Amino acid sequence: MERDEKYVLIALGGNAFQTKGEVGTPENYWKNAYRAARTIVRIVKEGYRVAITHGNGPQVGVIMEWMERSKDKIPPMTMDIAGAMTQGWLGYLLMQSIHNILVKEGIRDQVKGVVAIVNQVLVSKEDPAWRNPTKYVGSYYTEEEAKRLMKEKGWVIKPDPRGGWRRVVPSPDPKANVEVEAVKALLKEGWIVIASGGGGIPVIQNEDGTLQGVEAVIDKDLAGEVLATALGVGTFVILTDVDGVYLNFGKPNQKKLDVVTPSELEKYYKEGHFKPGSMGPKVLAAIRFIRHGGKRAMIGHLYQGYEVIKGKAGTMVIPD
């Protein structure tokens, strides 16, 4: 696929399903999914071919909490299986919401359909992240519980700055999207495709070519860039809960970046303007996308998604 700006990958943030202060009821999820779907459909109406990725942090946490509470009766699953569960859960919410908005708008025939796929993402066995797990997941424990679980399960559990002790897992860099050819074929045929949910199910490749799930968390925006580049889309849009990329964010002298190059962003990144686990990976994903041949990367608020893709809101990253 040639780099066509009308082919776009949209990475949805956590606010596509659950906003601050919400407890995560089915009603919350549907309300937010429909709001995200309206943004997606508005973009589709402009003639864009759309692939979508999404986060799953709160939801995979919920699944792990369920497993922890029922572990005496039901054997808990591993994190890769929990991640696959969220792809079905959240993919279903988006798939149905987008379909229904297309029907209500009278443009269902403009696309072949909407599909969510269970999607694996390859990581390296040699990634340094395995030696330094940093991503907090799952339940909060007392120090006594933490020590017992570390002994029983071999988990790495550390004090969480927000209180209590929590399990930490590696966050390796994504290397390839395993099912990318299926996503590409569907996108070219006119489907809206939801893939790489939660950063994808993390897998490693064994020497004999077989795949094996691992207990890790892949950053969704970095995984989104890997998919966007492999698909050959021209436009990569990261939609989150802030209206763009800022220098000195949250300070009196904060400054929004409207149009910026990868070289400029990299300089600001190295100066420490973007927090790890927050804006940092988004900026890094945008830099990588442009350097890998992409035409435009944009970062902005989910509720301004249409304005972001039209260049009227958010931050746009363009080639040097």
GUMARSE-892923 format. One line per 10 residues: number of its first residue (from 1); their letters; for each residue x, y, z of N, C-alpha, C. Coordinates in steps of 0.05 Angstrom, whole numbers, plus 5000, padded with zeros to 4 digits. Atoms other than C-alpha are relative to their C-alpha. Layout:
% GUMARSE-892923
NUM> A> X Y Z X Y Z X Y Z; ...
% end
This chain:
% GUMARSE-892923
1> MERDEKYVLI> 5017 4976 5000 5000 5000 5000 5018 5025 5000; 4985 4975 5000 5028 5068 4981 4992 5018 5023; 5006 4981 4978 5032 5123 5033 4979 5020 4991; 5022 4983 5007 4964 5154 5024 4988 5012 5025; 5010 4987 4976 4940 5206 5074 4971 4994 5005; 5028 5008 4996 4869 5181 5064 4998 4973 5014; 4999 5024 4983 4891 5116 5098 5011 5008 5027; 4992 4990 4974 4894 5130 5172 4997 4979 5021; 5002 5016 4976 4908 5093 5236 4995 5018 5023; 5008 4984 4977 4874 5122 5297 5005 4984 5026
11> ALGGNAFQTK> 4995 5013 4974 4900 5104 5366 4984 5014 5022; 5017 4988 4980 4847 5115 5419 5011 4996 5028; 4991 5002 4972 4865 5130 5491 4979 4987 5018; 5018 5012 4980 4833 5103 5554 4974 5013 5003; 5026 4986 4998 4780 5157 5553 4980 4992 4979; 5019 5011 5019 4749 5121 5494 4980 4981 5014; 5017 5019 4985 4719 5073 5546 4993 5009 5028; 5005 4993 4972 4725 5102 5615 5014 5026 5006; 4989 4974 4994 4735 5174 5637 5006 5002 5030; 4993 4996 4972 4763 5200 5703 4975 5003 5017
21> GEVGTPENYW> 5022 4999 4982 4716 5190 5761 4979 4979 4996; 5020 5021 5006 4676 5134 5728 5010 4973 5012; 4993 5026 4988 4674 5065 5761 5002 4978 4980; 4997 5021 5021 4670 5027 5696 4976 4981 4998; 5024 5016 5004 4598 5003 5691 4996 4995 4970; 5006 5004 5029 4572 4974 5625 4989 5026 4988; 5011 4975 5010 4533 5039 5618 5022 5020 4994; 4977 4982 5005 4598 5079 5625 5014 4992 4974; 4985 5009 5024 4632 5036 5572 4985 5006 4974; 5015 4995 5024 4576 5041 5522 4998 5030 4993
31> KNAYRAARTI> 5002 4971 5004 4567 5116 5531 5026 5011 4987; 4974 4990 5010 4642 5129 5519 5007 4988 4973; 4995 5013 5026 4647 5078 5462 4984 5014 4978; 5016 4986 5020 4590 5113 5426 5011 5028 4994; 4989 4973 5005 4623 5181 5436 5025 4997 4982; 4977 5005 5017 4688 5153 5406 4991 4993 4972; 5010 5009 5026 4648 5121 5350 4991 5023 4983; 5009 4976 5015 4618 5188 5330 5023 5014 4988; 4975 4988 5011 4688 5216 5322 5010 4984 4976; 4991 5017 5021 4708 5156 5280 4983 5003 4975
41> VRIVKEGYRV> 5018 4999 5023 4647 5159 5235 5002 5027 4986; 4996 4973 5012 4656 5234 5224 5024 5000 4982; 4976 5002 5016 4725 5218 5198 4996 4983 4975; 5006 5018 5022 4700 5161 5155 4984 5014 4979; 5017 4985 5019 4648 5207 5123 5017 5018 4982; 4982 4983 5017 4707 5249 5097 5015 4984 4979; 4988 5016 5021 4729 5190 5055 5025 4985 5010; 4976 5013 4990 4784 5163 5101 4995 4970 5003; 4999 5028 4993 4800 5088 5105 5013 4997 5027; 4992 4998 4972 4806 5076 5179 5007 4973 5013
51> AITHGNGPQV> 4993 5021 4982 4843 5026 5223 5002 5012 5028; 5002 4990 4972 4836 5033 5299 5016 4982 5019; 4989 5014 4977 4878 5014 5359 4989 5013 5025; 5010 4989 4976 4859 5025 5431 5015 4990 5025; 4988 5008 4974 4884 5022 5503 4982 4979 5014; 5016 5019 4984 4862 4971 5555 5008 5000 5029; 4989 5000 4974 4897 4991 5619 4980 4994 5023; 5019 5005 4979 4838 4997 5666 4985 4973 4998; 5016 5024 5004 4802 4938 5635 5016 4975 5006; 4984 5023 4993 4860 4889 5640 5004 4999 5030
61> GVIMEWMERS> 4999 4999 4971 4866 4913 5712 4976 4988 5013; 5025 5011 4989 4793 4895 5724 5001 4969 4997; 4999 5029 5004 4804 4825 5695 5018 4987 5020; 4981 5011 4981 4864 4814 5739 4989 5001 5028; 5013 4998 4974 4824 4838 5799 4980 4978 5003; 5020 5022 4999 4768 4789 5782 5015 4973 5006; 4985 5025 4998 4820 4733 5776 5011 4997 5028; 4988 5001 4973 4853 4751 5842 4979 4994 5021; 5021 5004 4980 4787 4752 5880 4988 4972 4998; 5013 5026 5003 4764 4685 5852 5021 4977 4998
71> KDKIPPMTMD> 4978 5019 5005 4832 4649 5852 4997 4974 5016; 5003 5024 4983 4811 4600 5907 4980 4981 4987; 5020 5017 5013 4755 4573 5862 5005 4996 4971; 4995 5002 5028 4777 4587 5791 5029 5007 4994; 4972 4994 5005 4849 4582 5766 5004 5026 4984; 4996 4975 5014 4874 4651 5745 5015 4996 4973; 4987 5001 5026 4896 4663 5673 5025 5017 5000; 4976 4984 5003 4962 4693 5650 4993 5027 4987; 5005 4973 5010 4969 4766 5628 4995 5001 4970; 5005 4999 5029 4972 4750 5554 4971 4991 4994
81> IAGAMTQGWL> 5028 5008 5003 4905 4714 5560 4981 5023 5009; 5016 4977 4991 4877 4773 5600 4999 5022 4978; 4999 4980 5021 4900 4819 5544 4982 4992 4976; 5017 5009 5021 4865 4776 5492 4971 5004 5007; 5028 4996 4991 4801 4779 5533 4992 5029 4996; 5007 4972 5003 4803 4855 5532 4996 5008 4971; 5004 4994 5029 4811 4856 5456 4972 4992 4991; 5028 5008 5007 4745 4818 5450 4980 5019 5013; 5018 4983 4985 4711 4860 5503 4998 5028 4988; 5000 4972 5009 4732 4929 5479 4995 5001 4969
91> GYLLMQSIHN> 5005 5001 5029 4732 4909 5405 4971 4998 4994; 5029 5002 5003 4660 4889 5412 4986 5027 5005; 5012 4974 4995 4641 4956 5443 5003 5019 4977; 4995 4982 5022 4674 4995 5388 4987 4991 4974; 5011 5011 5025 4652 4949 5332 4970 5006 4998; 5029 4996 5001 4578 4953 5350 4993 5030 5000; 5006 4971 4999 4580 5028 5367 5004 5013 4973; 4995 4988 5027 4612 5046 5300 4979 4991 4980; 5020 5010 5018 4565 5001 5262 4973 5014 5003; 5026 4988 4995 4504 5031 5295 4999 5029 4992
101> ILVKEGIRDQ> 4999 4972 5009 4527 5103 5283 4999 5002 4970; 5000 5001 5029 4540 5086 5210 4971 4996 4990; 5027 5005 5008 4469 5059 5205 4982 5025 5005; 5016 4977 4993 4438 5119 5240 5006 5024 4982; 4992 4979 5018 4477 5166 5195 4993 4994 4970; 5008 5007 5027 4452 5129 5134 5024 4994 4981; 4976 5005 5017 4523 5112 5109 5012 4973 5005; 4989 5027 4996 4530 5039 5128 5012 4988 4975; 4991 5011 5025 4540 5022 5055 5026 5013 4990; 4975 4986 5008 4601 5069 5051 5024 4982 5006
111> VKGVVAIVNQ> 4979 5018 4992 4643 5014 5084 4991 4971 4997; 5008 5028 5001 4645 4938 5078 4989 4991 5027; 5009 5008 4973 4635 4932 5153 5020 5009 5020; 4982 4994 4978 4669 4939 5220 5008 4973 5013; 4991 5025 4989 4712 4883 5248 5022 5004 5020; 4978 4999 4980 4755 4873 5310 5014 4973 4999; 4986 5025 5001 4810 4821 5308 5018 4996 5025; 4981 5007 4979 4849 4785 5362 5027 5001 4988; 4976 4992 5014 4919 4809 5348 5025 4997 5017; 4975 5003 4986 4989 4788 5370 5021 5019 4990
121> VLVSKEDPAW> 4977 4982 5007 5050 4833 5372 5026 4988 5010; 4975 5013 4994 5120 4806 5370 5019 5019 5016; 4980 4986 4985 5171 4828 5422 5025 4982 5001; 4975 5014 5000 5244 4808 5430 5006 4987 5027; 4991 5014 4976 5270 4757 5480 5023 5016 5013; 4976 4986 4990 5331 4802 5487 4994 5028 5009; 5006 4973 4992 5294 4866 5503 5009 5005 5029; 4991 4994 4973 5326 4900 5564 4977 5003 5021; 5023 4997 4982 5256 4910 5593 4996 4975 5018; 5004 5025 4984 5256 4837 5617 5016 5001 5025
131> RNPTKYVGSY> 4983 4998 4976 5312 4855 5666 4991 5022 5019; 5009 4978 4983 5276 4916 5693 4970 5005 4996; 5029 4996 5002 5201 4908 5698 4991 5026 5014; 5007 4974 4989 5168 4976 5710 4970 5005 4999; 5029 4994 5004 5094 4971 5690 4983 4988 5022; 5018 5010 4979 5046 4967 5749 4975 4989 4989; 5025 5013 5009 4988 4919 5738 4986 4987 5024; 5015 5017 4981 4933 4886 5778 4994 5013 5027; 5010 4992 4974 4913 4890 5851 5022 5013 5017; 4983 4989 4979 4943 4927 5910 5003 4980 5023
141> YTEEEAKRLM> 4995 5019 4979 4975 4884 5964 5013 5014 5024; 4984 4992 4977 5002 4893 6034 5028 4989 4996; 4973 5009 5003 5076 4883 6043 5002 4970 5006; 4999 5028 4993 5063 4815 6075 4989 4983 4977; 5011 5015 5023 5019 4792 6017 5019 5001 4976; 4981 4998 5022 5070 4818 5967 5023 4980 5003; 4978 5019 4995 5126 4777 5999 4991 4972 4995; 5010 5027 5004 5083 4715 5998 4997 4994 4970; 5004 5005 5029 5064 4723 5925 5026 4999 4984; 4973 5001 5013 5136 4737 5904 5012 4973 5004
151> KEKGWVIKPD> 4988 5026 4995 5156 4672 5937 4984 4978 4986; 5017 5021 5011 5096 4631 5912 5001 5000 4969; 5004 4998 5028 5091 4657 5841 5025 5010 4984; 4977 4990 5014 5159 4687 5826 4996 5027 4988; 5005 4973 5011 5128 4755 5811 5019 5020 5011; 4986 4976 4989 5164 4821 5818 4979 5019 5009; 5020 4982 4988 5124 4865 5865 5015 5022 5014; 4987 4977 4990 5144 4935 5884 4980 5019 5013; 5018 4980 4989 5116 4992 5926 4990 5019 4978; 5011 4982 5020 5069 5034 5883 5000 5028 5013
161> PRGGWRRVVP> 5000 4973 4989 5078 5110 5892 4972 5009 5009; 5027 4993 4993 5002 5114 5897 4990 4985 5025; 5007 5015 4976 5002 5067 5957 4999 4970 4996; 5000 5029 5002 5008 4993 5972 5022 4988 4983; 4981 5014 5017 5048 4941 5934 4986 4988 4976; 5012 5011 5024 5034 4920 5863 5020 4985 4983; 4983 5015 5019 5060 4872 5812 5010 5018 4978; 4989 4986 5023 5106 4901 5759 5008 4980 4979; 4993 5017 5022 5116 4870 5691 5016 5016 4979; 4985 4986 5021 5162 4886 5632 4983 5014 4980
171> SPDPKANVEV> 5013 4987 5022 5142 4934 5577 5019 5001 4976; 4980 5001 5023 5184 4911 5517 4990 5016 4976; 5005 4985 5024 5188 4949 5452 4987 4982 4979; 5012 5016 5021 5141 4923 5397 5018 4998 4975; 4984 5004 5024 5177 4894 5337 4984 4995 4974; 5016 5006 5024 5123 4869 5289 4972 4992 5008; 5027 5008 4995 5049 4858 5284 4995 4974 4985; 5000 5027 5012 5037 4784 5271 4978 4997 4979; 5023 5003 5018 4969 4790 5236 4997 5024 4981; 5002 4975 5016 4986 4853 5196 4989 4996 4972
181> EAVKALLKEG> 5009 5004 5027 4972 4822 5128 4969 4997 4999; 5030 5002 4998 4900 4806 5150 4988 5028 5003; 5010 4973 4996 4891 4877 5174 5002 5016 4974; 4995 4986 5025 4920 4904 5109 4979 4993 4979; 5020 5010 5020 4874 4861 5066 4972 5011 5006; 5027 4989 4992 4812 4882 5105 4998 5030 4995; 5000 4971 5004 4831 4955 5103 4997 5007 4970; 5001 4994 5028 4842 4954 5028 4973 4993 4988; 5027 5008 5010 4774 4920 5018 4978 5018 5010; 5019 4980 4991 4740 4977 5054 4988 4995 5028
191> WIVIASGGGG> 5009 5005 4972 4731 4949 5125 5012 5021 5019; 4989 4986 4977 4740 4991 5187 5011 4978 5019; 4987 5022 4986 4790 4948 5226 5010 5009 5027; 4991 4995 4973 4801 4947 5301 5021 4979 5006; 4979 5019 4996 4868 4915 5317 5020 5010 5020; 4978 4993 4982 4928 4915 5364 4989 5012 5026; 5012 4989 4976 4882 4929 5423 5018 4996 5025; 4983 5001 4977 4920 4945 5487 5029 4996 4994; 4972 5004 5008 4985 4945 5449 5005 4973 4987; 4998 5027 5011 4971 4875 5423 5007 4979 5021
201> IPVIQNEDGT> 4993 5022 4981 4979 4807 5457 5030 4996 4996; 4971 5003 5003 5054 4803 5472 5009 4971 4996; 4990 5027 5006 5088 4742 5441 5029 5002 4992; 4972 5003 5009 5159 4719 5429 5000 4977 4979; 4997 5021 5020 5182 4675 5371 5022 4981 5009; 4980 5020 4992 5218 4611 5389 5017 4993 4975; 4981 5006 5022 5276 4583 5348 4987 4984 4978; 5013 5016 5020 5229 4535 5312 4978 5015 4985; 5020 4983 5013 5185 4593 5290 4973 5001 5014; 5025 4999 4985 5129 4579 5339 4999 5025 5017
211> LQGVEAVIDK> 5004 4976 4984 5099 4636 5379 4992 4992 5029; 5006 5006 4972 5091 4639 5455 4993 5026 5014; 5009 4976 4985 5052 4689 5497 5018 5005 5024; 4984 4993 4977 5090 4726 5551 4985 5020 5018; 5013 4982 4981 5070 4765 5613 5014 5027 4999; 4988 4974 5004 5084 4836 5593 4978 5019 4991; 5018 4980 5010 5050 4901 5573 5014 5016 4978; 4988 4984 5021 5065 4934 5506 4986 5027 4999; 5012 4973 5002 5054 5009 5500 4983 5001 4975; 5019 5000 5022 4993 5018 5456 5007 5019 4977
221> DLAGEVLATA> 4993 4981 5021 5019 5079 5419 5024 4991 4984; 4977 5010 5015 5086 5048 5402 4992 4976 4983; 5010 5022 5016 5050 4985 5379 4983 5011 4977; 5015 4987 5022 5003 5030 5339 5017 5010 4978; 4982 4991 5021 5062 5060 5303 5011 4977 4984; 4990 5024 5015 5089 4991 5285 4978 4991 4980; 5021 5008 5019 5021 4974 5255 4996 5020 4978; 5004 4979 5020 5013 5041 5220 5021 4999 4979; 4977 5001 5019 5082 5035 5188 4997 4975 4982; 5003 5025 5016 5070 4962 5167 4977 5002 4980
231> LGVGTFVILT> 5023 4996 5018 5003 4981 5137 5006 5019 4977; 4993 4980 5020 5035 5038 5099 4980 5023 4999; 5018 4977 4999 4983 5089 5121 5016 5026 4999; 4986 4974 5001 5000 5162 5109 4996 5016 5025; 5007 4984 4977 4968 5189 5172 4996 4983 5025; 5002 5013 4974 4975 5167 5245 4990 5020 5020; 5013 4982 4982 4929 5199 5295 4998 4988 5028; 5001 5009 4972 4937 5191 5371 4980 5018 5015; 5021 4985 4986 4874 5213 5408 5000 4993 5030; 4997 5004 4971 4879 5222 5483 4983 5019 5016
241> DVDGVYLNFG> 5017 4983 4983 4853 5266 5540 5012 5028 5003; 4989 4972 5001 4895 5329 5526 4999 5009 4971; 5005 4989 5027 4889 5376 5467 5025 5004 4983; 4975 4999 5016 4961 5369 5442 5024 4995 5017; 4974 5004 4986 5034 5365 5460 5009 5027 5010; 4991 4976 4987 5060 5417 5509 5029 4998 5010; 4975 4997 4985 5127 5441 5533 4993 5011 5027; 5005 4991 4973 5129 5452 5608 4971 4996 5008; 5028 5006 4995 5061 5419 5614 4992 5003 5029; 5010 4997 4973 5021 5439 5675 5013 5023 5016
251> KPNQKKLDVV> 4987 4978 4987 5066 5498 5691 4990 5027 4989; 5010 4974 5010 5050 5573 5684 5010 5007 4972; 4988 4993 5027 5096 5577 5623 4996 4978 4980; 5004 5022 5019 5068 5516 5587 4994 5012 4972; 5003 4990 5028 5068 5523 5511 4992 4976 4982; 5009 5021 5018 5029 5482 5461 5015 5001 4974; 4987 5002 5026 5064 5457 5399 4979 4994 4979; 5020 5003 5021 5021 5465 5337 5010 4983 4977; 4987 5015 5022 5067 5440 5281 5029 4997 5008; 4973 5005 4990 5133 5407 5297 5012 4978 4983
261> TPSELEKYYK> 4986 5021 5015 5186 5363 5264 5010 4979 5019; 4988 5021 4982 5215 5297 5291 5025 5009 5014; 4975 4990 4988 5282 5331 5303 4995 5018 5023; 5007 4982 4978 5250 5385 5345 4988 4984 5023; 5012 5016 4979 5208 5335 5383 5020 4983 5015; 4980 5017 4987 5267 5290 5396 5017 5017 5019; 4985 4982 4983 5305 5349 5425 4985 5005 5026; 5017 4995 4977 5247 5365 5472 4998 4975 5017; 5003 5026 4986 5240 5291 5489 5025 4995 5018; 4975 5004 4985 5313 5287 5510 5003 5020 5023
271> EGHFKPGSMG> 4999 4980 4978 5305 5350 5552 4980 4993 5023; 5018 5009 4978 5252 5313 5593 4973 5013 5002; 5026 4986 4999 5190 5351 5573 4976 4981 5001; 5023 5019 5003 5147 5288 5564 5003 4977 5019; 4998 5021 4979 5132 5240 5621 4999 4972 4988; 5003 5028 5007 5145 5166 5612 4973 4989 5008; 5026 5011 4993 5080 5127 5611 4977 5019 4995; 5022 4980 5005 5041 5190 5592 5004 5010 4971; 4996 4988 5027 5059 5237 5534 5026 4989 4987; 4975 5009 5011 5129 5207 5526 4997 4979 4978
281> PKVLAAIRFI> 5003 5020 5021 5109 5144 5487 4985 5010 4976; 5015 4988 5023 5060 5184 5444 5019 5016 4982; 4981 4984 5015 5115 5232 5423 5020 4982 4986; 4981 5019 5012 5163 5174 5411 4987 4986 4976; 5014 5013 5022 5111 5139 5368 4997 5018 4976; 5003 4981 5022 5099 5201 5327 5027 5004 4985; 4974 4997 5011 5174 5211 5316 5007 4976 4982; 4993 5025 5015 5183 5138 5294 4983 4999 4974; 5018 5002 5024 5123 5141 5246 5010 5018 4977; 4990 4982 5021 5150 5201 5208 5027 4991 4990
291> RHGGKRAMIG> 4973 5009 5009 5221 5174 5206 4998 4974 4985; 5004 5025 5015 5194 5108 5179 4984 5005 4974; 5012 4994 5026 5163 5145 5120 4972 5011 5001; 5027 4989 4998 5096 5169 5146 4999 5030 4992; 5003 4972 5009 5068 5236 5121 4992 5019 5022; 5009 4983 4979 5032 5263 5182 4995 4983 5025; 5008 5012 4974 5027 5244 5256 4987 5023 5016; 5014 4980 4985 4977 5281 5299 4994 4990 5028; 5007 5007 4973 4965 5282 5374 4980 5021 5010; 5020 4981 4990 4902 5313 5404 4979 4986 5016
301> HLYQGYEVIK> 5021 5010 4982 4839 5304 5445 4980 4983 4984; 5019 5018 5012 4791 5248 5429 4975 5015 4990; 5024 4986 5008 4732 5295 5427 5003 5021 4979; 4994 4983 5022 4767 5338 5376 5012 4985 4977; 4987 5018 5020 4787 5279 5332 4997 5010 4971; 5004 4991 5027 4756 5307 5269 5017 5025 4994; 4984 4976 5003 4789 5375 5279 5030 4994 4999; 4972 5008 5000 4855 5341 5294 5009 4990 4973; 4992 5012 5026 4856 5301 5229 4999 5021 4978; 5001 4979 5020 4837 5364 5190 5021 5022 5005
311> GKAGTMVIPD> 4979 4980 4995 4896 5402 5221 4991 5025 5014; 5011 4976 4987 4852 5450 5260 5002 4999 5030; 4996 5003 4971 4868 5424 5330 5023 4980 5004; 4979 5019 4993 4921 5384 5366 5028 5009 4991; 4972 4996 5009 4995 5378 5348 5005 4983 4976; 4993 5015 5025 5018 5358 5278 5030 4997 4998; 4972 5005 5005 5085 5325 5266 5004 4994 4971; 4995 5003 5029 5112 5331 5195 5030 4995 4996; 4972 5006 5005 5177 5309 5163 5018 5025 5002; 4980 4978 4998 5240 5351 5174 5004 5013 4972
% end
